[in-house]
Amino acid sequence: MNQDDELIINIDAEIDDLDDTPTKTLVFVSTFDPNSRVEVIPTANQTVRQAAEVSGLTARDGSAWTVYDALGVEVAHLPSFEMIGDVLYVGPQAISAGNKNKICL
């Protein structure tokens, strides 16, 4: 075995710097184009909606939009740090139809 091929482990080595550790992100996907995926690094006190705005996948024409998880549950209001590592979908806001309390004659 060649000395250059040996693996040397230094048990006294310092731990990795925080700058070298991978950063956790949110992955946003457009509901119109599933190939459009953008990773965003959330910041402190930021909601999922605010992080989605950074992604550039939001509606630019002023139409209502929101963020959904993989099950279709709206998560735009949640803190972004709670959703780190998840794939989230940016698309049109669902329109509420019907009213359970309304009586039709």
C-alpha positions in Angstrom: 0.0 0.0 0.0 1.3 3.4 -0.9 1.5 6.1 1.9 -0.6 8.5 -0.3 -3.4 5.9 -0.2 -3.7 5.8 3.6 -6.5 7.4 5.4 -5.3 9.4 8.4 -7.8 10.3 11.1 -6.9 13.0 13.6 -9.0 12.5 16.7 -7.8 15.9 18.1 -9.1 17.8 15.1 -11.4 20.7 15.6 -15.1 20.3 14.7 -16.3 21.8 11.4 -16.9 25.5 11.3 -20.6 26.5 11.2 -19.9 28.1 7.8 -19.0 24.7 6.4 -22.2 23.0 7.4 -25.0 22.7 4.8 -27.8 25.2 5.0 -31.4 24.0 5.4 -33.8 25.2 2.7 -37.4 25.2 1.7 -38.1 24.0 -1.9 -40.9 25.8 -3.7 -42.5 24.4 -6.8 -44.9 26.1 -9.2 -48.3 24.5 -9.5 -48.3 25.6 -13.1 -44.9 24.2 -14.0 -43.7 21.4 -11.7 -40.2 21.7 -13.3 -39.9 25.2 -11.8 -38.2 24.5 -8.4 -36.5 27.1 -6.3 -34.7 26.6 -3.0 -35.0 29.4 -0.5 -33.1 29.8 2.8 -35.6 31.0 5.4 -34.8 33.8 7.7 -35.8 34.4 11.3 -39.4 35.4 12.0 -40.4 34.7 8.4 -43.6 33.1 7.3 -43.8 30.5 4.5 -45.6 33.1 2.4 -42.8 35.6 2.9 -40.2 32.9 1.9 -42.3 32.1 -1.2 -42.2 35.7 -2.3 -38.4 35.4 -2.4 -38.7 32.4 -4.7 -40.1 34.5 -7.5 -42.8 31.8 -8.2 -45.7 34.0 -6.9 -48.3 35.6 -9.1 -47.1 38.9 -10.6 -50.5 40.0 -12.0 -52.0 40.7 -8.6 -54.1 37.6 -8.4 -54.5 35.7 -5.2 -51.9 33.0 -4.4 -50.9 30.9 -1.5 -48.6 28.1 -0.5 -49.6 24.4 -0.1 -47.9 21.3 1.3 -47.9 18.0 -0.6 -51.3 17.1 0.8 -52.9 20.4 -0.4 -53.1 22.0 3.0 -52.5 25.7 3.0 -49.3 26.5 5.0 -48.6 30.1 4.0 -49.2 31.4 7.5 -46.8 29.0 9.3 -43.3 30.0 10.4 -40.8 29.1 7.6 -38.4 27.3 10.1 -41.2 24.7 10.8 -41.2 23.7 7.1 -37.5 23.4 6.5 -36.8 20.4 4.2 -40.3 20.3 2.8 -41.4 20.7 -0.8 -44.1 23.3 -1.0 -46.3 24.4 -3.8 -47.0 27.9 -4.9 -50.2 28.5 -6.8 -53.6 30.2 -7.0 -55.6 30.6 -3.8 -58.5 28.2 -3.5 -61.9 29.7 -3.7 -64.3 28.8 -0.9 -67.5 27.5 -2.4 -70.8 27.0 -0.6 -71.9 27.7 2.9 -73.0 25.0 5.3 -75.2 27.4 7.2 -77.1 28.7 4.2 -80.6 27.3 3.7 -81.8 27.0 0.2 -85.6 27.0 -0.5 
